[in-house]
Amino acid sequence: MKSLLFFGFIFLFGWLGSSTKKPSGVIVSQKTITIKDTIYFTSQIQPILVKNCSPCHFTGGKMYERMPFDKDTTIINHQAGILKRIKGEENTLIRSFIQQQSHQ
């Protein structure tokens, strides 16, 4: 009986511990992005910006000269405003990209 209680407690603490662990990365479209994963500006970030910020912040747009969103440096320099306007999973991906750039 004591061994049954002992194994019951071990199971319970193991189960509770595993259910409270946080994921190691950020979930974006059913894919975990960890620090080791590289987020690429042209293939992952720029399409989000084209969808949400065209035509104003791209070639020919009225904001292009002051804030060109086809350059990754603009995204890093103006991150607060961009992150405020883009929501959801796209926001999470851009935030991860900015963090990645700050660690380089």
Secondary structure, 3 states (H helix, E strand, C coil): CHHHHHHHHHHHHHHHHHHCCCCCCEEECCEEECCCCCCCHHHHHHHHHHHHHCCCCCCCCCCCCCCCCCCHHHHHHCHHHHHHHCCHHHHHHHHHHHHHHHCC
